[in-house]
Amino acid sequence: GLVLLGGEVEIIEFTIYNRWGQKVFEAEPGKTVWDGTVDGKEAPSDVYVFYLQYRLPNGAAQEPVKGEVTLLR
């Protein structure tokens, strides 16, 4: 998991969507980093939306984080 401030953060959900709302990535055990591909092919340069929900080491689930990331090629 992600280590933050000396503790391990549990990723509850991490998904990335394209501008049309299609899911292009969903985290799963052993695959928590998006490599910029969709179905094995390079995703086009564009703005993508991410949704992240995580739990702190003390067990407290945090409010989901939503944002945008720009993929440039």
A tleap script that builds the chain and sets N, CA, C and O, in Angstrom:
source leaprc.protein.ff14SB
mol = sequence {
  NGLY LEU VAL LEU LEU GLY GLY GLU VAL GLU
  ILE ILE GLU PHE THR ILE TYR ASN ARG TRP
  GLY GLN LYS VAL PHE GLU ALA GLU PRO GLY
  LYS THR VAL TRP ASP GLY THR VAL ASP GLY
  LYS GLU ALA PRO SER ASP VAL TYR VAL PHE
  TYR LEU GLN TYR ARG LEU PRO ASN GLY ALA
  ALA GLN GLU PRO VAL LYS GLY GLU VAL THR
  LEU LEU CARG
}
set mol.1.N position { 0.816 -1.194 0.000 }
set mol.1.CA position { 0.000 0.000 0.000 }
set mol.1.C position { 0.850 1.243 0.000 }
set mol.1.O position { 2.078 1.173 0.042 }
set mol.2.N position { 0.209 2.348 -0.046 }
set mol.2.CA position { 0.852 3.654 -0.031 }
set mol.2.C position { 1.279 3.984 1.387 }
set mol.2.O position { 0.487 3.826 2.316 }
set mol.3.N position { 2.499 4.433 1.576 }
set mol.3.CA position { 2.983 4.786 2.906 }
set mol.3.C position { 2.911 6.300 3.069 }
set mol.3.O position { 3.420 7.050 2.236 }
set mol.4.N position { 2.286 6.731 4.129 }
set mol.4.CA position { 2.094 8.149 4.392 }
set mol.4.C position { 2.322 8.416 5.874 }
set mol.4.O position { 1.662 7.808 6.717 }
set mol.5.N position { 3.224 9.293 6.197 }
set mol.5.CA position { 3.489 9.679 7.579 }
set mol.5.C position { 3.775 8.474 8.467 }
set mol.5.O position { 3.290 8.395 9.596 }
set mol.6.N position { 4.564 7.541 7.950 }
set mol.6.CA position { 4.989 6.414 8.754 }
set mol.6.C position { 3.990 5.288 8.882 }
set mol.6.O position { 4.245 4.324 9.603 }
set mol.7.N position { 2.863 5.379 8.207 }
set mol.7.CA position { 1.882 4.306 8.267 }
set mol.7.C position { 1.449 3.911 6.872 }
set mol.7.O position { 1.718 4.620 5.902 }
set mol.8.N position { 0.787 2.791 6.775 }
set mol.8.CA position { 0.337 2.325 5.465 }
set mol.8.C position { -1.102 2.744 5.217 }
set mol.8.O position { -1.983 2.526 6.049 }
set mol.9.N position { -1.323 3.348 4.060 }
set mol.9.CA position { -2.650 3.793 3.660 }
set mol.9.C position { -3.259 2.717 2.771 }
set mol.9.O position { -2.613 2.240 1.838 }
set mol.10.N position { -4.487 2.338 3.054 }
set mol.10.CA position { -5.174 1.334 2.238 }
set mol.10.C position { -6.003 2.033 1.171 }
set mol.10.O position { -6.834 2.888 1.476 }
set mol.11.N position { -5.768 1.661 -0.084 }
set mol.11.CA position { -6.564 2.190 -1.178 }
set mol.11.C position { -7.861 1.394 -1.231 }
set mol.11.O position { -7.838 0.182 -1.449 }
set mol.12.N position { -8.975 2.058 -1.034 }
set mol.12.CA position { -10.272 1.403 -1.083 }
set mol.12.C position { -10.764 1.350 -2.526 }
set mol.12.O position { -11.245 0.318 -2.994 }
set mol.13.N position { -10.637 2.466 -3.217 }
set mol.13.CA position { -11.045 2.528 -4.616 }
set mol.13.C position { -10.214 3.576 -5.326 }
set mol.13.O position { -10.010 4.670 -4.801 }
set mol.14.N position { -9.730 3.251 -6.521 }
set mol.14.CA position { -8.997 4.196 -7.357 }
set mol.14.C position { -9.369 3.895 -8.796 }
set mol.14.O position { -8.992 2.858 -9.341 }
set mol.15.N position { -10.112 4.807 -9.410 }
set mol.15.CA position { -10.547 4.623 -10.785 }
set mol.15.C position { -10.247 5.880 -11.588 }
set mol.15.O position { -10.204 6.985 -11.048 }
set mol.16.N position { -10.040 5.692 -12.892 }
set mol.16.CA position { -9.779 6.795 -13.810 }
set mol.16.C position { -10.743 6.659 -14.976 }
set mol.16.O position { -10.964 5.565 -15.496 }
set mol.17.N position { -11.316 7.801 -15.379 }
set mol.17.CA position { -12.306 7.844 -16.460 }
set mol.17.C position { -11.857 8.820 -17.541 }
set mol.17.O position { -11.158 9.794 -17.263 }
set mol.18.N position { -12.269 8.545 -18.781 }
set mol.18.CA position { -11.985 9.506 -19.847 }
set mol.18.C position { -13.058 10.593 -19.842 }
set mol.18.O position { -13.969 10.575 -19.014 }
set mol.19.N position { -12.944 11.522 -20.759 }
set mol.19.CA position { -13.865 12.667 -20.764 }
set mol.19.C position { -15.307 12.278 -21.063 }
set mol.19.O position { -16.216 13.075 -20.831 }
set mol.20.N position { -15.537 11.059 -21.577 }
set mol.20.CA position { -16.887 10.586 -21.865 }
set mol.20.C position { -17.438 9.727 -20.736 }
set mol.20.O position { -18.516 9.146 -20.862 }
set mol.21.N position { -16.706 9.647 -19.644 }
set mol.21.CA position { -17.184 8.900 -18.495 }
set mol.21.C position { -16.932 7.405 -18.576 }
set mol.21.O position { -17.462 6.647 -17.763 }
set mol.22.N position { -16.137 6.967 -19.535 }
set mol.22.CA position { -15.806 5.549 -19.650 }
set mol.22.C position { -14.631 5.235 -18.739 }
set mol.22.O position { -13.636 5.960 -18.734 }
set mol.23.N position { -14.738 4.161 -17.972 }
set mol.23.CA position { -13.664 3.765 -17.068 }
set mol.23.C position { -12.485 3.260 -17.888 }
set mol.23.O position { -12.636 2.363 -18.718 }
set mol.24.N position { -11.304 3.842 -17.652 }
set mol.24.CA position { -10.105 3.404 -18.375 }
set mol.24.C position { -9.121 2.681 -17.458 }
set mol.24.O position { -8.195 2.024 -17.934 }
set mol.25.N position { -9.318 2.801 -16.139 }
set mol.25.CA position { -8.430 2.117 -15.186 }
set mol.25.C position { -9.175 1.907 -13.882 }
set mol.25.O position { -9.921 2.776 -13.431 }
set mol.26.N position { -8.965 0.742 -13.280 }
set mol.26.CA position { -9.472 0.478 -11.937 }
set mol.26.C position { -8.395 -0.283 -11.181 }
set mol.26.O position { -7.930 -1.329 -11.633 }
set mol.27.N position { -8.004 0.242 -10.039 }
set mol.27.CA position { -6.968 -0.405 -9.236 }
set mol.27.C position { -7.460 -1.745 -8.725 }
set mol.27.O position { -8.645 -1.935 -8.450 }
set mol.28.N position { -6.521 -2.666 -8.604 }
set mol.28.CA position { -6.793 -3.981 -8.030 }
set mol.28.C position { -5.502 -4.424 -7.357 }
set mol.28.O position { -4.458 -3.812 -7.583 }
set mol.29.N position { -5.541 -5.458 -6.546 }
set mol.29.CA position { -4.321 -5.896 -5.868 }
set mol.29.C position { -3.188 -6.132 -6.872 }
set mol.29.O position { -3.361 -6.838 -7.865 }
set mol.30.N position { -2.040 -5.537 -6.598 }
set mol.30.CA position { -0.886 -5.684 -7.466 }
set mol.30.C position { -0.893 -4.753 -8.662 }
set mol.30.O position { 0.066 -4.740 -9.433 }
set mol.31.N position { -1.949 -3.973 -8.836 }
set mol.31.CA position { -2.043 -3.045 -9.967 }
set mol.31.C position { -2.690 -1.760 -9.467 }
set mol.31.O position { -3.887 -1.538 -9.649 }
set mol.32.N position { -1.880 -0.923 -8.837 }
set mol.32.CA position { -2.421 0.297 -8.241 }
set mol.32.C position { -1.930 1.558 -8.941 }
set mol.32.O position { -2.245 2.669 -8.515 }
set mol.33.N position { -1.152 1.386 -10.025 }
set mol.33.CA position { -0.623 2.537 -10.761 }
set mol.33.C position { -1.077 2.438 -12.211 }
set mol.33.O position { -0.907 1.397 -12.847 }
set mol.34.N position { -1.654 3.519 -12.736 }
set mol.34.CA position { -2.056 3.543 -14.141 }
set mol.34.C position { -0.843 3.828 -14.996 }
set mol.34.O position { -0.102 4.775 -14.732 }
set mol.35.N position { -0.634 3.019 -16.018 }
set mol.35.CA position { 0.522 3.191 -16.894 }
set mol.35.C position { 0.198 3.990 -18.154 }
set mol.35.O position { 1.019 4.054 -19.069 }
set mol.36.N position { -0.981 4.597 -18.214 }
set mol.36.CA position { -1.340 5.425 -19.364 }
set mol.36.C position { -1.831 4.635 -20.557 }
set mol.36.O position { -1.868 5.147 -21.677 }
set mol.37.N position { -2.211 3.380 -20.319 }
set mol.37.CA position { -2.733 2.580 -21.424 }
set mol.37.C position { -4.184 2.193 -21.155 }
set mol.37.O position { -4.650 2.190 -20.016 }
set mol.38.N position { -4.878 1.869 -22.236 }
set mol.38.CA position { -6.254 1.372 -22.164 }
set mol.38.C position { -6.315 0.135 -23.046 }
set mol.38.O position { -6.041 0.208 -24.244 }
set mol.39.N position { -6.667 -0.986 -22.465 }
set mol.39.CA position { -6.710 -2.258 -23.187 }
set mol.39.C position { -5.388 -2.556 -23.887 }
set mol.39.O position { -5.375 -3.075 -25.003 }
set mol.40.N position { -4.275 -2.227 -23.228 }
set mol.40.CA position { -2.954 -2.526 -23.765 }
set mol.40.C position { -2.432 -1.545 -24.799 }
set mol.40.O position { -1.328 -1.727 -25.312 }
set mol.41.N position { -3.199 -0.509 -25.116 }
set mol.41.CA position { -2.767 0.493 -26.099 }
set mol.41.C position { -2.605 1.837 -25.407 }
set mol.41.O position { -3.294 2.131 -24.430 }
set mol.42.N position { -1.679 2.659 -25.926 }
set mol.42.CA position { -1.462 3.972 -25.326 }
set mol.42.C position { -2.735 4.806 -25.384 }
set mol.42.O position { -3.351 4.950 -26.441 }
set mol.43.N position { -3.119 5.350 -24.241 }
set mol.43.CA position { -4.276 6.243 -24.189 }
set mol.43.C position { -3.881 7.571 -24.836 }
set mol.43.O position { -2.728 7.990 -24.729 }
set mol.44.N position { -4.822 8.232 -25.504 }
set mol.44.CA position { -4.495 9.506 -26.151 }
set mol.44.C position { -4.255 10.618 -25.138 }
set mol.44.O position { -4.751 10.571 -24.012 }
set mol.45.N position { -3.490 11.615 -25.558 }
set mol.45.CA position { -3.320 12.819 -24.737 }
set mol.45.C position { -4.698 13.405 -24.500 }
set mol.45.O position { -5.464 13.610 -25.442 }
set mol.46.N position { -5.008 13.671 -23.260 }
set mol.46.CA position { -6.333 14.186 -22.931 }
set mol.46.C position { -6.378 14.468 -21.433 }
set mol.46.O position { -5.410 14.214 -20.716 }
set mol.47.N position { -7.495 14.990 -20.972 }
set mol.47.CA position { -7.732 15.190 -19.549 }
set mol.47.C position { -8.572 14.008 -19.066 }
set mol.47.O position { -9.599 13.680 -19.659 }
set mol.48.N position { -8.126 13.381 -17.991 }
set mol.48.CA position { -8.817 12.240 -17.408 }
set mol.48.C position { -9.240 12.602 -15.990 }
set mol.48.O position { -8.589 13.412 -15.330 }
set mol.49.N position { -10.312 12.011 -15.530 }
set mol.49.CA position { -10.847 12.275 -14.194 }
set mol.49.C position { -10.517 11.074 -13.308 }
set mol.49.O position { -10.681 9.926 -13.720 }
set mol.50.N position { -10.048 11.349 -12.083 }
set mol.50.CA position { -9.781 10.247 -11.165 }
set mol.50.C position { -10.654 10.357 -9.926 }
set mol.50.O position { -11.105 11.437 -9.545 }
set mol.51.N position { -10.876 9.204 -9.310 }
set mol.51.CA position { -11.647 9.091 -8.081 }
set mol.51.C position { -10.856 8.179 -7.163 }
set mol.51.O position { -10.532 7.048 -7.526 }
set mol.52.N position { -10.545 8.675 -5.975 }
set mol.52.CA position { -9.714 7.921 -5.040 }
set mol.52.C position { -10.357 7.943 -3.663 }
set mol.52.O position { -10.686 9.004 -3.132 }
set mol.53.N position { -10.531 6.757 -3.096 }
set mol.53.CA position { -10.991 6.664 -1.710 }
set mol.53.C position { -9.982 5.796 -0.966 }
set mol.53.O position { -9.570 4.744 -1.456 }
set mol.54.N position { -9.590 6.248 0.223 }
set mol.54.CA position { -8.559 5.528 0.965 }
set mol.54.C position { -8.869 5.525 2.452 }
set mol.54.O position { -9.715 6.278 2.934 }
set mol.55.N position { -8.157 4.654 3.170 }
set mol.55.CA position { -8.325 4.519 4.619 }
set mol.55.C position { -6.965 4.748 5.265 }
set mol.55.O position { -5.957 4.208 4.810 }
set mol.56.N position { -6.940 5.548 6.323 }
set mol.56.CA position { -5.705 5.843 7.050 }
set mol.56.C position { -5.299 4.661 7.932 }
set mol.56.O position { -6.113 3.777 8.198 }
set mol.57.N position { -4.037 4.643 8.389 }
set mol.57.CA position { -3.569 3.547 9.237 }
set mol.57.C position { -4.424 3.329 10.499 }
set mol.57.O position { -4.489 2.212 11.012 }
set mol.58.N position { -5.074 4.380 10.995 }
set mol.58.CA position { -5.904 4.231 12.196 }
set mol.58.C position { -7.274 3.639 11.883 }
set mol.58.O position { -8.106 3.491 12.779 }
set mol.59.N position { -7.515 3.295 10.605 }
set mol.59.CA position { -8.765 2.671 10.206 }
set mol.59.C position { -9.835 3.634 9.745 }
set mol.59.O position { -10.909 3.213 9.315 }
set mol.60.N position { -9.554 4.928 9.831 }
set mol.60.CA position { -10.551 5.919 9.439 }
set mol.60.C position { -10.587 6.075 7.917 }
set mol.60.O position { -9.578 6.410 7.297 }
set mol.61.N position { -11.755 5.828 7.324 }
set mol.61.CA position { -11.927 6.045 5.886 }
set mol.61.C position { -12.038 7.553 5.645 }
set mol.61.O position { -12.723 8.263 6.381 }
set mol.62.N position { -11.365 8.017 4.620 }
set mol.62.CA position { -11.351 9.437 4.297 }
set mol.62.C position { -12.381 9.759 3.222 }
set mol.62.O position { -12.827 8.885 2.479 }
set mol.63.N position { -12.743 11.034 3.159 }
set mol.63.CA position { -13.648 11.478 2.099 }
set mol.63.C position { -12.985 11.200 0.754 }
set mol.63.O position { -11.773 11.367 0.624 }
set mol.64.N position { -13.751 10.781 -0.243 }
set mol.64.CA position { -13.165 10.528 -1.558 }
set mol.64.C position { -12.514 11.782 -2.130 }
set mol.64.O position { -12.972 12.901 -1.898 }
set mol.65.N position { -11.447 11.574 -2.874 }
set mol.65.CA position { -10.733 12.651 -3.554 }
set mol.65.C position { -11.050 12.509 -5.034 }
set mol.65.O position { -10.910 11.427 -5.603 }
set mol.66.N position { -11.475 13.599 -5.656 }
set mol.66.CA position { -11.751 13.602 -7.088 }
set mol.66.C position { -10.909 14.698 -7.724 }
set mol.66.O position { -10.661 15.734 -7.107 }
set mol.67.N position { -10.474 14.472 -8.942 }
set mol.67.CA position { -9.690 15.475 -9.611 }
set mol.67.C position { -9.452 15.111 -11.060 }
set mol.67.O position { -10.022 14.156 -11.587 }
set mol.68.N position { -8.598 15.894 -11.687 }
set mol.68.CA position { -8.268 15.690 -13.082 }
set mol.68.C position { -6.778 15.523 -13.240 }
set mol.68.O position { -5.992 16.087 -12.479 }
set mol.69.N position { -6.395 14.746 -14.228 }
set mol.69.CA position { -4.999 14.590 -14.575 }
set mol.69.C position { -4.895 14.698 -16.084 }
set mol.69.O position { -5.728 14.152 -16.807 }
set mol.70.N position { -3.880 15.399 -16.563 }
set mol.70.CA position { -3.670 15.552 -17.998 }
set mol.70.C position { -2.586 14.601 -18.455 }
set mol.70.O position { -1.469 14.622 -17.938 }
set mol.71.N position { -2.916 13.775 -19.417 }
set mol.71.CA position { -1.939 12.840 -19.992 }
set mol.71.C position { -1.390 13.467 -21.266 }
set mol.71.O position { -2.146 13.776 -22.187 }
set mol.72.N position { -0.084 13.654 -21.316 }
set mol.72.CA position { 0.574 14.214 -22.493 }
set mol.72.C position { 1.461 13.170 -23.124 }
set mol.72.O position { 2.121 12.407 -22.418 }
set mol.73.N position { 1.488 13.124 -24.411 }
set mol.73.CA position { 2.353 12.195 -25.153 }
set mol.73.C position { 3.375 12.975 -25.951 }
set mol.73.O position { 4.200 12.382 -26.647 }
savepdb mol mol.pdb
quit
